[in-house]
Amino acid sequence: EPEVTQTPSHQVTQMGQEVILRCVPISNHLYFYWYRQILGQKVEFLVSFYNNEISEKSEIFDDQFSVERPDGSNFTLKIRSTKLEDSAMYFCASTYPTARVSSYNEQFFGPGTRLTVL
Amino acid sequence: DAKTTQPNSMESNEEEPVHLPCNHSTISGTDYIHWYRQLPSQGPEYVIHGLTSNVNNRMASLAIAEDRKSSTLILHRATLRDAAVYYCILTYSGAGSYQLTFGKGTKLSVIP
């Protein structure tokens, strides 16, 4: 069964460093998402991406964050200068191969990358 | 956005049915009701969704009240693998990418 994959599973970085989290969505999906979950807290939406551009973003997704689909298969989340409060699980998700996502589309989530900022 | 209310936690005995409730009194006519779950140390996983009618799939059943102000996720025979946090989510029916807004969910414990 197709699945969303994410690498690395755990990333440790120093405060102020740049990190890139990678995701490979399901191959024929067209909508991609990043969510994060701080330890013990809710899963929070960061950004959605469609047709090579950001579709929507939350207040969390500030200028320190960027997303890219560099090669038609990978979907990346970059944090330019990490802060302690960026420590969290980051989940990538993708959804159905329809031209227009609708409110009943199931999202498929990856296993997550645990980011630890020291 | 319409909000959902779920109990913080529930317990079930293994192999017993489980009924997980969700209140969504401000649901709008075109909002879909989704259930996702998150097993320990894993990403969220789709369980089921519905609009007005009750729904069944291989994982669970979804019972939707006639006025749509509440719904119940039914696991017919709980197994230890069903121990997870279950989220009831309404998808925003306006224009956009239909990102999921997660609440705190219900933590289901399954007792052997």
gemmi code that builds the backbone of each chain (N, CA, C; Angstrom):
import gemmi

chains = {
    "A": [
        ("GLU", (0.856, -1.201, 0.000), (0.000, 0.000, 0.000), (0.886, 1.243, 0.000)),
        ("PRO", (0.589, 2.224, -0.837), (1.419, 3.441, -0.877), (1.400, 4.140, 0.478)),
        ("GLU", (2.536, 4.778, 0.794), (2.586, 5.500, 2.053), (3.458, 6.737, 1.913)),
        ("VAL", (3.257, 7.657, 2.841), (4.069, 8.863, 2.912), (5.301, 8.538, 3.757)),
        ("THR", (6.473, 8.907, 3.253), (7.691, 8.662, 4.017), (8.339, 9.990, 4.393)),
        ("GLN", (9.057, 9.992, 5.504), (9.730, 11.201, 5.973), (11.132, 10.855, 6.440)),
        ("THR", (12.058, 11.764, 6.142), (13.428, 11.606, 6.636), (13.960, 12.955, 7.103)),
        ("PRO", (14.838, 12.960, 8.115), (15.182, 11.820, 8.954), (14.076, 11.540, 9.958)),
        ("SER", (14.196, 10.471, 10.700), (13.202, 10.200, 11.731), (13.459, 11.095, 12.947)),
        ("HIS", (14.721, 11.428, 13.173), (15.073, 12.309, 14.289), (16.202, 13.222, 13.846)),
        ("GLN", (16.027, 14.506, 14.097), (17.030, 15.508, 13.752), (17.346, 16.323, 14.995)),
        ("VAL", (18.632, 16.375, 15.320), (19.068, 17.203, 16.443), (19.889, 18.345, 15.867)),
        ("THR", (19.620, 19.567, 16.305), (20.321, 20.717, 15.767), (20.559, 21.741, 16.857)),
        ("GLN", (21.490, 22.631, 16.588), (21.753, 23.716, 17.515), (20.865, 24.899, 17.159)),
        ("MET", (20.473, 25.642, 18.172), (19.676, 26.850, 17.976), (20.361, 27.756, 16.965)),
        ("GLY", (19.571, 28.309, 16.040), (20.130, 29.201, 15.037), (20.542, 28.514, 13.744)),
        ("GLN", (20.619, 27.203, 13.766), (20.989, 26.467, 12.555), (19.775, 26.254, 11.655)),
        ("GLU", (20.063, 26.023, 10.388), (19.019, 25.711, 9.418), (18.795, 24.204, 9.371)),
        ("VAL", (17.535, 23.818, 9.247), (17.231, 22.396, 9.063), (16.283, 22.237, 7.882)),
        ("ILE", (16.407, 21.121, 7.231), (15.496, 20.756, 6.151), (14.908, 19.395, 6.462)),
        ("LEU", (13.597, 19.359, 6.540), (12.889, 18.099, 6.773), (12.315, 17.644, 5.439)),
        ("ARG", (12.467, 16.357, 5.166), (12.077, 15.842, 3.858), (10.905, 14.884, 3.945)),
        ("CYS", (10.105, 14.911, 2.912), (8.914, 14.077, 2.818), (8.794, 13.594, 1.385)),
        ("VAL", (8.374, 12.355, 1.234), (7.996, 11.859, -0.090), (6.519, 11.509, -0.020)),
        ("PRO", (5.674, 12.363, -0.581), (4.225, 12.080, -0.554), (3.883, 10.895, -1.454)),
        ("ILE", (2.654, 10.449, -1.363), (2.175, 9.389, -2.244), (2.198, 9.910, -3.678)),
        ("SER", (2.656, 9.079, -4.585), (3.154, 9.562, -5.877), (2.124, 10.305, -6.720)),
        ("ASN", (0.888, 9.958, -6.691), (-0.057, 10.649, -7.558), (-0.910, 11.672, -6.816)),
        ("HIS", (-0.513, 12.006, -5.606), (-1.237, 13.026, -4.848), (-0.791, 14.411, -5.274)),
        ("LEU", (-1.689, 15.367, -5.092), (-1.421, 16.710, -5.582), (-1.389, 17.771, -4.484)),
        ("TYR", (-2.003, 17.489, -3.342), (-2.026, 18.441, -2.228), (-1.106, 17.924, -1.132)),
        ("PHE", (-0.301, 18.823, -0.598), (0.662, 18.419, 0.423), (0.554, 19.359, 1.603)),
        ("TYR", (0.854, 18.801, 2.797), (0.698, 19.555, 4.043), (1.878, 19.294, 4.974)),
        ("TRP", (2.148, 20.284, 5.818), (3.006, 20.081, 6.978), (2.210, 20.444, 8.227)),
        ("TYR", (2.325, 19.585, 9.236), (1.754, 19.813, 10.551), (2.878, 19.627, 11.558)),
        ("ARG", (2.677, 20.191, 12.748), (3.649, 19.898, 13.801), (2.899, 19.585, 15.095)),
        ("GLN", (3.589, 18.886, 15.970), (3.017, 18.541, 17.272), (4.103, 18.687, 18.322)),
        ("ILE", (3.990, 19.736, 19.127), (4.883, 19.890, 20.266), (4.511, 18.829, 21.285)),
        ("LEU", (5.509, 18.314, 21.981), (5.301, 17.203, 22.913), (4.157, 17.473, 23.874)),
        ("GLY", (3.181, 16.575, 23.869), (2.058, 16.688, 24.800), (0.966, 17.641, 24.353)),
        ("GLN", (1.124, 18.218, 23.157), (0.137, 19.192, 22.693), (-0.577, 18.709, 21.423)),
        ("LYS", (-1.448, 19.569, 20.914), (-2.261, 19.199, 19.746), (-1.430, 19.195, 18.463)),
        ("VAL", (-1.909, 18.480, 17.491), (-1.346, 18.559, 16.147), (-1.805, 19.888, 15.535)),
        ("GLU", (-0.852, 20.659, 15.001), (-1.165, 21.994, 14.476), (-0.816, 22.081, 12.989)),
        ("PHE", (-1.689, 22.669, 12.232), (-1.461, 22.878, 10.807), (-0.410, 23.971, 10.609)),
        ("LEU", (0.510, 23.741, 9.688), (1.499, 24.757, 9.338), (1.203, 25.346, 7.964)),
        ("VAL", (1.134, 24.469, 6.942), (1.077, 24.973, 5.578), (0.517, 23.906, 4.653)),
        ("SER", (-0.151, 24.356, 3.592), (-0.572, 23.447, 2.530), (0.019, 23.943, 1.218)),
        ("PHE", (0.192, 23.024, 0.281), (0.943, 23.310, -0.936), (0.283, 22.602, -2.096)),
        ("TYR", (0.030, 23.351, -3.160), (-0.634, 22.777, -4.330), (-0.135, 23.494, -5.573)),
        ("ASN", (0.126, 22.739, -6.598), (0.520, 23.310, -7.884), (1.744, 24.222, -7.728)),
        ("ASN", (2.697, 23.722, -6.935), (3.985, 24.407, -6.729), (3.890, 25.748, -6.033)),
        ("GLU", (2.834, 25.945, -5.264), (2.787, 27.158, -4.467), (2.010, 26.902, -3.185)),
        ("ILE", (2.251, 27.759, -2.211), (1.549, 27.658, -0.943), (0.077, 27.984, -1.161)),
        ("SER", (-0.777, 27.095, -0.656), (-2.205, 27.300, -0.760), (-2.725, 28.052, 0.463)),
        ("GLU", (-2.358, 27.572, 1.646), (-2.712, 28.259, 2.880), (-1.595, 28.068, 3.894)),
        ("LYS", (-1.506, 28.969, 4.833), (-0.524, 28.831, 5.912), (-1.114, 29.369, 7.199)),
        ("SER", (-0.609, 28.840, 8.307), (-1.097, 29.280, 9.606), (-0.189, 30.397, 10.122)),
        ("GLU", (-0.590, 30.937, 11.275), (0.208, 31.993, 11.921), (1.582, 31.476, 12.335)),
        ("ILE", (1.676, 30.186, 12.581), (2.959, 29.608, 12.993), (3.967, 29.713, 11.859)),
        ("PHE", (3.507, 29.583, 10.653), (4.364, 29.519, 9.466), (4.832, 30.926, 9.115)),
        ("ASP", (5.852, 31.392, 9.844), (6.344, 32.748, 9.612), (7.509, 32.728, 8.621)),
        ("ASP", (8.230, 33.846, 8.546), (9.289, 33.977, 7.543), (10.450, 33.007, 7.752)),
        ("GLN", (10.511, 32.388, 8.920), (11.581, 31.424, 9.167), (11.323, 30.090, 8.471)),
        ("PHE", (10.095, 29.881, 8.038), (9.719, 28.620, 7.413), (9.588, 28.797, 5.897)),
        ("SER", (9.913, 27.754, 5.174), (9.634, 27.737, 3.743), (9.403, 26.293, 3.311)),
        ("VAL", (8.686, 26.129, 2.229), (8.434, 24.798, 1.683), (8.785, 24.796, 0.207)),
        ("GLU", (9.084, 23.588, -0.263), (9.517, 23.467, -1.649), (9.233, 22.059, -2.134)),
        ("ARG", (8.965, 21.948, -3.417), (8.856, 20.620, -4.040), (9.919, 20.620, -5.133)),
        ("PRO", (11.138, 20.294, -4.770), (12.269, 20.554, -5.669), (12.333, 19.668, -6.908)),
        ("ASP", (11.773, 18.468, -6.840), (12.033, 17.548, -7.948), (10.840, 16.682, -8.330)),
        ("GLY", (9.649, 17.079, -7.972), (8.474, 16.314, -8.370), (8.153, 15.123, -7.510)),
        ("SER", (9.074, 14.775, -6.571), (8.736, 13.686, -5.668), (8.908, 14.098, -4.202)),
        ("ASN", (9.956, 14.854, -3.900), (10.173, 15.298, -2.528), (9.397, 16.565, -2.223)),
        ("PHE", (9.058, 16.706, -0.948), (8.392, 17.915, -0.445), (9.132, 18.263, 0.834)),
        ("THR", (9.713, 19.470, 0.866), (10.581, 19.785, 1.996), (10.052, 20.955, 2.808)),
        ("LEU", (10.396, 20.934, 4.090), (10.127, 22.039, 5.003), (11.473, 22.518, 5.514)),
        ("LYS", (11.751, 23.800, 5.305), (13.007, 24.378, 5.776), (12.715, 25.355, 6.896)),
        ("ILE", (13.496, 25.243, 7.951), (13.468, 26.242, 9.022), (14.818, 26.912, 8.991)),
        ("ARG", (14.827, 28.221, 8.748), (16.087, 28.923, 8.463), (16.970, 29.070, 9.697)),
        ("SER", (16.409, 29.456, 10.782), (17.177, 29.697, 11.992), (16.367, 29.135, 13.157)),
        ("THR", (16.685, 27.927, 13.532), (15.835, 27.230, 14.492), (15.877, 27.866, 15.881)),
        ("LYS", (14.721, 27.787, 16.542), (14.600, 28.258, 17.919), (14.291, 27.053, 18.803)),
        ("LEU", (14.481, 27.240, 20.091), (14.175, 26.155, 21.017), (12.724, 25.697, 20.870)),
        ("GLU", (11.827, 26.666, 20.653), (10.397, 26.343, 20.580), (9.999, 25.648, 19.279)),
        ("ASP", (10.934, 25.477, 18.357), (10.655, 24.700, 17.152), (10.771, 23.196, 17.403)),
        ("SER", (11.242, 22.820, 18.570), (11.341, 21.392, 18.912), (9.945, 20.781, 18.910)),
        ("ALA", (9.750, 19.775, 18.092), (8.422, 19.185, 17.914), (8.540, 17.997, 16.961)),
        ("MET", (7.429, 17.261, 16.846), (7.285, 16.284, 15.754), (6.697, 17.015, 14.564)),
        ("TYR", (7.255, 16.801, 13.402), (6.744, 17.415, 12.189), (6.202, 16.312, 11.281)),
        ("PHE", (4.933, 16.460, 10.920), (4.271, 15.463, 10.084), (3.977, 16.053, 8.710)),
        ("CYS", (4.278, 15.268, 7.722), (3.908, 15.583, 6.349), (2.652, 14.784, 6.007)),
        ("ALA", (1.789, 15.344, 5.174), (0.597, 14.625, 4.735), (0.336, 14.947, 3.275)),
        ("SER", (-0.362, 14.043, 2.610), (-0.748, 14.319, 1.223), (-2.157, 13.796, 1.000)),
        ("THR", (-2.766, 14.272, -0.046), (-4.135, 13.843, -0.305), (-4.398, 13.679, -1.785)),
        ("TYR", (-5.554, 13.216, -2.072), (-5.994, 12.566, -3.294), (-5.615, 13.256, -4.600)),
        ("PRO", (-5.519, 12.476, -5.628), (-5.140, 13.018, -6.927), (-6.298, 13.652, -7.678)),
        ("THR", (-6.958, 14.568, -7.006), (-7.992, 15.304, -7.744), (-7.505, 16.729, -7.942)),
        ("ALA", (-7.984, 17.368, -8.960), (-7.501, 18.712, -9.259), (-7.920, 19.706, -8.189)),
        ("ARG", (-9.020, 19.421, -7.530), (-9.494, 20.346, -6.496), (-9.825, 19.533, -5.259)),
        ("VAL", (-9.099, 19.792, -4.207), (-9.349, 19.019, -2.995), (-10.722, 19.397, -2.459)),
        ("SER", (-11.386, 18.447, -1.905), (-12.708, 18.718, -1.358), (-12.710, 18.324, 0.106)),
        ("SER", (-13.735, 18.671, 0.775), (-13.712, 18.522, 2.224), (-13.787, 17.080, 2.671)),
        ("TYR", (-13.990, 16.122, 1.746), (-14.039, 14.747, 2.181), (-12.787, 13.967, 1.802)),
        ("ASN", (-11.756, 14.631, 1.351), (-10.536, 13.921, 0.987), (-9.762, 13.473, 2.218)),
        ("GLU", (-9.452, 12.195, 2.250), (-8.652, 11.626, 3.325), (-7.208, 12.090, 3.183)),
        ("GLN", (-6.620, 12.522, 4.280), (-5.200, 12.862, 4.262), (-4.391, 11.685, 4.769)),
        ("PHE", (-3.292, 11.426, 4.095), (-2.373, 10.356, 4.469), (-1.155, 10.999, 5.116)),
        ("PHE", (-0.860, 10.564, 6.335), (0.233, 11.162, 7.101), (1.470, 10.273, 7.091)),
        ("GLY", (2.625, 10.916, 7.135), (3.862, 10.198, 7.324), (4.114, 9.928, 8.797)),
        ("PRO", (5.205, 9.205, 9.093), (5.495, 8.828, 10.481), (6.086, 9.961, 11.305)),
        ("GLY", (6.480, 11.039, 10.653), (6.983, 12.192, 11.384), (8.493, 12.258, 11.501)),
        ("THR", (8.986, 13.478, 11.683), (10.395, 13.729, 12.025), (10.400, 14.430, 13.369)),
        ("ARG", (11.145, 13.849, 14.301), (11.281, 14.517, 15.600), (12.439, 15.495, 15.519)),
        ("LEU", (12.147, 16.773, 15.677), (13.173, 17.814, 15.661), (13.466, 18.249, 17.084)),
        ("THR", (14.730, 18.155, 17.450), (15.182, 18.608, 18.762), (16.164, 19.747, 18.557)),
        ("VAL", (15.826, 20.912, 19.103), (16.693, 22.081, 19.006), (17.340, 22.312, 20.369)),
        ("LEU", (18.678, 22.312, 20.378), (19.404, 22.459, 21.647), (19.930, 23.885, 21.824)),
    ],
    "B": [
        ("ASP", (-14.611, 28.643, 12.467), (-14.693, 27.205, 12.189), (-15.552, 26.539, 13.264)),
        ("ALA", (-16.317, 25.538, 12.833), (-17.113, 24.796, 13.793), (-16.200, 24.003, 14.711)),
        ("LYS", (-16.581, 23.908, 15.974), (-15.740, 23.248, 16.967), (-16.342, 21.902, 17.346)),
        ("THR", (-15.492, 21.033, 17.859), (-15.952, 19.740, 18.351), (-15.583, 19.596, 19.816)),
        ("THR", (-16.361, 18.802, 20.535), (-16.112, 18.525, 21.949), (-16.096, 17.023, 22.147)),
        ("GLN", (-15.009, 16.537, 22.749), (-14.865, 15.103, 23.002), (-14.423, 14.895, 24.448)),
        ("PRO", (-14.770, 13.744, 25.024), (-14.233, 13.449, 26.360), (-12.722, 13.304, 26.283)),
        ("ASN", (-12.045, 13.670, 27.363), (-10.588, 13.601, 27.365), (-10.085, 12.172, 27.254)),
        ("SER", (-10.777, 11.260, 27.923), (-10.293, 9.880, 27.933), (-11.446, 8.907, 28.103)),
        ("MET", (-11.228, 7.694, 27.637), (-12.181, 6.595, 27.811), (-11.397, 5.313, 27.946)),
        ("GLU", (-12.053, 4.344, 28.588), (-11.452, 3.023, 28.743), (-12.379, 1.972, 28.171)),
        ("SER", (-11.796, 0.924, 27.665), (-12.605, -0.179, 27.168), (-11.879, -1.480, 27.459)),
        ("ASN", (-12.652, -2.527, 27.642), (-12.055, -3.849, 27.749), (-11.817, -4.393, 26.351)),
        ("GLU", (-10.750, -5.171, 26.238), (-10.436, -5.786, 24.962), (-11.606, -6.642, 24.486)),
        ("GLU", (-11.851, -6.596, 23.182), (-12.904, -7.361, 22.513), (-14.312, -6.858, 22.821)),
        ("GLU", (-14.435, -5.757, 23.544), (-15.731, -5.140, 23.774), (-15.937, -4.010, 22.756)),
        ("PRO", (-17.194, -3.665, 22.449), (-17.418, -2.499, 21.584), (-17.116, -1.202, 22.320)),
        ("VAL", (-16.706, -0.207, 21.556), (-16.395, 1.107, 22.112), (-17.182, 2.159, 21.344)),
        ("HIS", (-17.803, 3.069, 22.089), (-18.542, 4.167, 21.474), (-17.879, 5.467, 21.890)),
        ("LEU", (-17.266, 6.142, 20.935), (-16.563, 7.399, 21.211), (-17.445, 8.555, 20.736)),
        ("PRO", (-17.903, 9.403, 21.671), (-18.820, 10.475, 21.275), (-18.106, 11.753, 20.857)),
        ("CYS", (-18.811, 12.543, 20.063), (-18.305, 13.855, 19.654), (-19.494, 14.791, 19.478)),
        ("ASN", (-19.402, 15.955, 20.102), (-20.431, 16.976, 19.921), (-19.920, 18.053, 18.982)),
        ("HIS", (-20.767, 18.455, 18.071), (-20.403, 19.520, 17.118), (-21.663, 20.308, 16.813)),
        ("SER", (-22.120, 21.050, 17.807), (-23.426, 21.710, 17.713), (-23.448, 22.850, 16.710)),
        ("THR", (-22.271, 23.390, 16.342), (-22.248, 24.520, 15.405), (-21.889, 24.077, 13.989)),
        ("ILE", (-22.028, 22.802, 13.712), (-21.692, 22.276, 12.385), (-22.549, 22.950, 11.323)),
        ("SER", (-21.955, 23.224, 10.178), (-22.736, 23.795, 9.081), (-23.142, 22.677, 8.120)),
        ("GLY", (-24.078, 23.000, 7.239), (-24.697, 21.976, 6.413), (-23.761, 21.216, 5.505)),
        ("THR", (-22.636, 21.831, 5.144), (-21.742, 21.171, 4.202), (-20.459, 20.657, 4.862)),
        ("ASP", (-20.349, 20.763, 6.165), (-19.165, 20.241, 6.860), (-19.216, 18.722, 6.915)),
        ("TYR", (-18.109, 18.103, 6.557), (-17.966, 16.670, 6.743), (-17.404, 16.387, 8.140)),
        ("ILE", (-17.792, 15.253, 8.685), (-17.297, 14.804, 9.987), (-16.240, 13.724, 9.725)),
        ("HIS", (-15.033, 13.996, 10.180), (-13.936, 13.056, 10.000), (-13.490, 12.542, 11.358)),
        ("TRP", (-13.007, 11.321, 11.364), (-12.331, 10.778, 12.527), (-10.942, 10.302, 12.095)),
        ("TYR", (-9.980, 10.747, 12.849), (-8.608, 10.282, 12.698), (-8.175, 9.736, 14.051)),
        ("ARG", (-7.142, 8.915, 14.035), (-6.578, 8.469, 15.297), (-5.059, 8.554, 15.225)),
        ("GLN", (-4.448, 8.626, 16.381), (-2.992, 8.708, 16.454), (-2.505, 7.681, 17.463)),
        ("LEU", (-1.905, 6.644, 16.949), (-1.302, 5.627, 17.803), (-0.049, 6.215, 18.437)),
        ("PRO", (0.375, 5.686, 19.571), (1.561, 6.235, 20.249), (2.768, 6.331, 19.316)),
        ("SER", (3.392, 7.485, 19.310), (4.609, 7.757, 18.536), (4.422, 7.596, 17.025)),
        ("GLN", (3.209, 7.780, 16.540), (2.965, 7.691, 15.099), (2.226, 8.924, 14.602)),
        ("GLY", (2.147, 9.051, 13.290), (1.381, 10.130, 12.701), (-0.102, 9.808, 12.732)),
        ("PRO", (-0.938, 10.846, 12.595), (-2.385, 10.589, 12.548), (-2.742, 9.663, 11.398)),
        ("GLU", (-3.847, 8.951, 11.589), (-4.298, 7.958, 10.616), (-5.791, 8.136, 10.408)),
        ("TYR", (-6.229, 8.192, 9.176), (-7.651, 8.322, 8.864), (-8.407, 7.102, 9.342)),
        ("VAL", (-9.588, 7.342, 9.908), (-10.436, 6.229, 10.335), (-11.693, 6.152, 9.473)),
        ("ILE", (-12.441, 7.249, 9.429), (-13.724, 7.223, 8.728), (-14.221, 8.646, 8.574)),
        ("HIS", (-15.136, 8.877, 7.662), (-15.776, 10.183, 7.569), (-17.212, 10.003, 7.093)),
        ("GLY", (-18.019, 11.046, 7.317), (-19.404, 11.012, 6.857), (-19.971, 12.412, 6.756)),
        ("LEU", (-21.129, 12.501, 6.137), (-21.795, 13.794, 5.992), (-23.137, 13.792, 6.724)),
        ("THR", (-24.028, 12.898, 6.328), (-25.336, 12.837, 6.969), (-25.711, 11.418, 7.378)),
        ("SER", (-25.363, 10.465, 6.545), (-25.778, 9.079, 6.802), (-24.707, 8.335, 7.602)),
        ("ASN", (-25.146, 7.315, 8.298), (-24.201, 6.449, 8.998), (-23.295, 5.757, 7.981)),
        ("VAL", (-22.068, 5.495, 8.402), (-21.052, 4.948, 7.500), (-20.366, 3.776, 8.174)),
        ("ASN", (-20.012, 2.794, 7.369), (-19.240, 1.653, 7.879), (-18.023, 1.448, 6.982)),
        ("ASN", (-16.905, 1.101, 7.586), (-15.770, 0.613, 6.813), (-15.100, -0.480, 7.629)),
        ("ARG", (-13.951, -0.942, 7.128), (-13.328, -2.093, 7.777), (-12.809, -1.759, 9.176)),
        ("MET", (-12.599, -0.475, 9.442), (-12.031, -0.106, 10.737), (-13.102, 0.178, 11.783)),
        ("ALA", (-14.201, 0.825, 11.345), (-15.142, 1.343, 12.322), (-16.474, 1.668, 11.662)),
        ("SER", (-17.401, 2.127, 12.497), (-18.671, 2.673, 12.022), (-18.820, 4.081, 12.561)),
        ("LEU", (-19.513, 4.907, 11.826), (-19.784, 6.274, 12.234), (-21.290, 6.471, 12.251)),
        ("ALA", (-21.789, 6.801, 13.431), (-23.209, 7.075, 13.582), (-23.386, 8.574, 13.731)),
        ("ILE", (-24.179, 9.174, 12.866), (-24.377, 10.627, 12.861), (-25.811, 10.912, 13.276)),
        ("ALA", (-25.960, 11.795, 14.258), (-27.293, 12.167, 14.723), (-28.078, 12.823, 13.597)),
        ("GLU", (-29.382, 12.716, 13.693), (-30.236, 13.248, 12.631), (-30.045, 14.756, 12.439)),
        ("ASP", (-29.838, 15.473, 13.538), (-29.611, 16.920, 13.442), (-28.145, 17.253, 13.184)),
        ("ARG", (-27.294, 16.257, 13.082), (-25.863, 16.373, 12.799), (-25.084, 17.112, 13.884)),
        ("LYS", (-25.669, 17.327, 15.018), (-24.974, 18.057, 16.070), (-24.101, 17.151, 16.923)),
        ("SER", (-24.150, 15.892, 16.662), (-23.262, 14.968, 17.365), (-23.032, 13.739, 16.498)),
        ("SER", (-21.973, 13.022, 16.819), (-21.690, 11.772, 16.121), (-20.975, 10.831, 17.076)),
        ("THR", (-20.948, 9.574, 16.718), (-20.312, 8.559, 17.551), (-19.491, 7.632, 16.668)),
        ("LEU", (-18.239, 7.489, 17.032), (-17.387, 6.507, 16.366), (-17.525, 5.201, 17.118)),
        ("ILE", (-17.781, 4.141, 16.380), (-17.985, 2.836, 17.002), (-16.899, 1.870, 16.535)),
        ("LEU", (-16.148, 1.374, 17.503), (-15.213, 0.278, 17.237), (-15.908, -0.985, 17.720)),
        ("HIS", (-16.112, -1.921, 16.840), (-16.993, -3.043, 17.177), (-16.366, -4.025, 18.158)),
        ("ARG", (-15.065, -4.219, 18.054), (-14.358, -5.078, 19.012), (-12.991, -4.468, 19.257)),
        ("ALA", (-12.843, -3.808, 20.388), (-11.584, -3.127, 20.651), (-10.454, -4.131, 20.807)),
        ("THR", (-9.324, -3.813, 20.193), (-8.120, -4.605, 20.393), (-7.072, -3.703, 21.033)),
        ("LEU", (-6.001, -4.302, 21.507), (-4.945, -3.518, 22.139), (-4.371, -2.505, 21.149)),
        ("ARG", (-4.388, -2.849, 19.870), (-3.855, -1.963, 18.846), (-4.722, -0.720, 18.641)),
        ("ASP", (-5.952, -0.768, 19.155), (-6.833, 0.395, 19.029), (-6.572, 1.462, 20.086)),
        ("ALA", (-5.680, 1.194, 21.004), (-5.335, 2.203, 22.018), (-4.633, 3.368, 21.330)),
        ("ALA", (-5.277, 4.535, 21.374), (-4.802, 5.684, 20.599), (-5.577, 6.913, 21.052)),
        ("VAL", (-5.181, 8.068, 20.507), (-5.985, 9.275, 20.672), (-6.860, 9.402, 19.429)),
        ("TYR", (-8.163, 9.547, 19.633), (-9.115, 9.634, 18.539), (-9.600, 11.077, 18.405)),
        ("TYR", (-9.507, 11.576, 17.204), (-9.871, 12.965, 16.930), (-11.113, 13.028, 16.042)),
        ("CYS", (-12.054, 13.826, 16.481), (-13.245, 14.122, 15.678), (-13.004, 15.501, 15.061)),
        ("ILE", (-13.053, 15.599, 13.752), (-12.659, 16.837, 13.057), (-13.705, 17.184, 12.014)),
        ("LEU", (-14.075, 18.449, 12.005), (-14.960, 18.936, 10.942), (-14.102, 19.623, 9.902)),
        ("THR", (-14.283, 19.259, 8.666), (-13.478, 19.917, 7.652), (-14.189, 21.169, 7.189)),
        ("TYR", (-13.420, 22.219, 7.138), (-13.907, 23.541, 6.752), (-14.402, 23.497, 5.318)),
        ("SER", (-15.647, 23.895, 5.144), (-16.260, 23.707, 3.833), (-16.090, 24.900, 2.913)),
        ("GLY", (-15.391, 25.921, 3.368), (-15.160, 27.064, 2.498), (-14.042, 26.804, 1.518)),
        ("ALA", (-13.696, 27.800, 0.775), (-12.596, 27.646, -0.179), (-11.297, 27.457, 0.581)),
        ("GLY", (-10.415, 26.683, 0.042), (-9.145, 26.455, 0.721), (-8.667, 25.046, 0.533)),
        ("SER", (-7.662, 24.694, 1.282), (-7.024, 23.399, 1.108), (-7.487, 22.368, 2.119)),
        ("TYR", (-8.509, 22.697, 2.895), (-9.122, 21.750, 3.818), (-8.124, 21.119, 4.775)),
        ("GLN", (-7.301, 21.968, 5.338), (-6.398, 21.464, 6.363), (-7.211, 20.999, 7.551)),
        ("LEU", (-6.649, 20.055, 8.277), (-7.337, 19.492, 9.430), (-7.002, 20.310, 10.670)),
        ("THR", (-8.025, 20.609, 11.452), (-7.839, 21.302, 12.729), (-8.073, 20.289, 13.840)),
        ("PHE", (-6.995, 19.888, 14.475), (-7.054, 18.861, 15.520), (-7.350, 19.494, 16.868)),
        ("GLY", (-8.220, 18.860, 17.632), (-8.400, 19.220, 19.033), (-7.541, 18.313, 19.890)),
        ("LYS", (-7.928, 18.183, 21.147), (-7.166, 17.319, 22.052), (-7.550, 15.851, 21.894)),
        ("GLY", (-8.732, 15.596, 21.352), (-9.142, 14.221, 21.115), (-9.495, 13.461, 22.374)),
        ("THR", (-9.850, 12.202, 22.178), (-10.146, 11.280, 23.277), (-9.069, 10.203, 23.312)),
        ("LYS", (-8.414, 10.094, 24.450), (-7.416, 9.046, 24.603), (-8.127, 7.762, 25.016)),
        ("LEU", (-8.076, 6.770, 24.161), (-8.714, 5.488, 24.427), (-7.693, 4.507, 24.971)),
        ("SER", (-7.976, 3.984, 26.147), (-7.159, 2.918, 26.731), (-7.925, 1.613, 26.591)),
        ("VAL", (-7.240, 0.571, 26.193), (-7.866, -0.745, 26.046), (-7.242, -1.688, 27.070)),
        ("ILE", (-8.098, -2.244, 27.900), (-7.638, -3.095, 29.006), (-7.693, -4.556, 28.575)),
        ("PRO", (-6.558, -5.256, 28.717), (-6.542, -6.674, 28.283), (-7.484, -7.526, 29.137)),
    ],
}
model = gemmi.Model(1)
for chain_id, residues in chains.items():
    chain = gemmi.Chain(chain_id)
    for i, (resn, *xyz) in enumerate(residues, 1):
        res = gemmi.Residue()
        res.name, res.seqid = resn, gemmi.SeqId(i, " ")
        for name, pos in zip(("N", "CA", "C"), xyz):
            atom = gemmi.Atom()
            atom.name, atom.element = name, gemmi.Element(name[0])
            atom.pos, atom.b_iso = gemmi.Position(*pos), 0.0
            res.add_atom(atom)
        chain.add_residue(res)
    model.add_chain(chain)
structure = gemmi.Structure()
structure.add_model(model)
structure.setup_entities()
